Amino acid sequence: MIRAAALLLAFAAGGAAAQVTPLPKNLKIVPPIDDVPGSVRAFSGVWVGKWGEQQDTTLAVERIDGNKVTFVYSWGPGIRMSQNGGFQRVVGFIDDKGALRGTLRGNGAELIYRWTGEHRLWAEHTREGRTHRAVMRRP
């Protein structure tokens, strides 16, 4: 079990950039069961990146149950000071091509995360016809 406070300390101690996106206090990473395929299992845990090399983002995959995935999508303050950071817990799914997909409540943004096989995820955030991209890495 990993809690948000432990994650923050791990980010700082690990030499990675300090975590600047908020995470829920009850964040809990549950390891996938043994029969989950390795390509899906690889999503489990915490990933960090920047949308367009500007806005911090975090993906925390909490639970994988078959093709159903519960994750926290978190974002840091925007480049405009009026944009605050936040997070949202999402119930998504693994599609037929092995990508993790989810839709944000409220604004309907579509999130897609693809495993690159190189210890990275390729991420896309699409809303109102605009797509932002990020490369996600383990902290």
C-alpha positions in Angstrom: 0.0 0.0 0.0 1.4 3.4 -1.0 0.0 6.6 0.5 0.2 10.1 -0.9 2.6 11.3 1.8 5.0 8.5 1.1 4.8 9.2 -2.6 5.8 12.8 -2.0 8.8 11.8 0.1 9.8 9.2 -2.5 9.7 11.8 -5.3 11.9 14.2 -3.4 14.4 11.5 -2.1 14.7 9.8 -5.5 16.3 12.8 -7.1 13.4 13.2 -9.5 11.7 16.6 -9.9 9.6 17.4 -6.9 6.0 16.3 -7.3 3.9 19.4 -7.8 0.5 17.8 -8.6 -2.0 17.1 -5.8 -2.9 13.5 -5.0 -5.7 12.2 -2.8 -4.9 11.4 0.8 -6.4 8.0 0.4 -4.4 7.0 -2.6 -3.7 3.3 -2.5 -1.8 1.3 -5.1 -3.0 -2.4 -5.1 -0.6 -4.7 -7.0 -2.3 -6.5 -9.9 -3.1 -10.2 -9.4 -0.9 -12.8 -11.0 -3.2 -13.5 -14.0 -3.0 -9.9 -15.3 -0.9 -9.9 -18.5 2.5 -8.2 -18.2 1.6 -5.5 -20.8 -1.4 -4.5 -18.6 0.5 -5.0 -15.3 3.1 -2.5 -16.5 0.6 0.4 -16.0 0.3 -0.2 -12.2 1.8 2.4 -10.0 2.8 6.1 -10.4 3.9 7.9 -13.5 4.9 11.6 -13.9 5.3 13.8 -16.9 4.5 17.2 -18.4 1.8 18.1 -20.9 3.6 19.9 -23.8 6.7 20.2 -21.5 4.8 22.8 -19.6 2.1 21.5 -17.2 2.9 18.8 -14.7 0.8 15.7 -14.6 0.7 12.5 -12.6 -1.0 9.2 -13.4 -1.5 6.9 -10.4 -2.9 3.5 -11.4 -4.5 2.2 -8.2 -6.2 -1.0 -9.2 -6.4 -3.3 -12.3 -9.3 -5.7 -12.4 -9.4 -7.5 -15.8 -9.7 -4.7 -18.3 -11.2 -2.3 -15.7 -8.7 0.2 -14.3 -9.1 2.7 -11.4 -6.6 5.5 -11.6 -6.0 9.0 -10.4 -5.4 11.7 -13.0 -3.6 14.7 -11.4 -2.5 18.0 -12.9 -0.4 20.8 -11.6 -1.0 24.6 -11.9 -1.3 25.8 -15.5 1.0 28.2 -17.2 -1.5 30.9 -16.4 -1.6 31.7 -12.7 -5.4 31.5 -12.7 -5.2 27.7 -13.3 -5.1 25.6 -10.1 -3.9 22.0 -9.9 -6.3 19.2 -9.0 -7.0 15.5 -9.4 -9.8 13.2 -10.3 -10.3 9.5 -9.7 -11.3 7.8 -13.0 -12.6 4.3 -13.8 -11.2 3.5 -17.2 -10.4 0.4 -19.2 -7.8 -1.3 -21.3 -8.8 -1.2 -24.9 -8.3 -4.0 -27.6 -4.9 -2.5 -28.5 -3.6 -2.5 -24.9 -4.0 1.3 -24.2 -5.4 2.6 -20.9 -8.4 4.9 -21.6 -10.6 7.1 -19.4 -12.9 10.1 -19.6 -12.8 13.0 -17.1 -16.1 13.9 -15.4 -17.1 17.5 -15.9 -15.2 18.5 -19.1 -15.3 15.2 -20.9 -11.6 15.2 -21.7 -10.4 11.8 -23.1 -7.2 10.4 -21.6 -5.1 7.7 -23.4 -2.0 6.1 -22.1 0.1 3.7 -24.2 2.9 1.5 -22.9 6.0 2.1 -25.0 7.9 -1.0 -23.7 10.8 1.3 -22.8 9.7 2.0 -19.2 7.6 5.0 -20.5 4.0 5.8 -21.3 2.9 7.9 -24.2 0.0 10.0 -23.0 -2.7 12.0 -24.8 -5.3 14.4 -23.3 -8.0 15.4 -25.9 -10.7 18.0 -25.2 -12.8 20.0 -27.6 -10.6 18.9 -30.6 -7.3 19.9 -28.9 -4.8 17.2 -28.0 -1.9 17.6 -25.6 0.8 15.0 -25.3 3.2 13.9 -22.6 5.9 11.2 -22.0 5.3 9.7 -18.6 8.1 8.1 -16.5 8.4 6.5 -13.2 9.4 9.0 -10.5 
